[in-house]
Amino acid sequence: MATVSTSHLPAGEPVLTTAVVGTDFGLPLVRPTRTRQGSEVRVVRSRCRAHGGVVVWFTDGTKTPPLHGRTVWVLADSAA
């Protein structure tokens, strides 16, 4: 199971996330997950620094709350 930290997460990378866990100004929020069961595959659109951490945006319009740069993401290609 290959992983990558938030600070090194490239655009276009498919990763495993939770289902929507809340909203932020009307945008759905998701978090990284470590297991394939109950997770969803989302493709990274971009990441940007924000007050309190790094926010990852996905191509389906979801995003993460600010995360620490050492947060680990499981790559969807290798999770099979």
Secondary structure as GFF3:
##gff-version 3
##sequence-region A 1 80
A	DSSP	beta_strand	3	5	.	.	.	ID=ss1
A	DSSP	three_ten_helix	6	8	.	.	.	ID=ss2
A	DSSP	beta_strand	14	17	.	.	.	ID=ss3
A	DSSP	beta_strand	22	24	.	.	.	ID=ss4
A	DSSP	beta_strand	27	29	.	.	.	ID=ss5
A	DSSP	beta_strand	40	50	.	.	.	ID=ss6
A	DSSP	beta_strand	53	58	.	.	.	ID=ss7
A	DSSP	beta_strand	72	74	.	.	.	ID=ss8
A	DSSP	three_ten_helix	76	78	.	.	.	ID=ss9
###
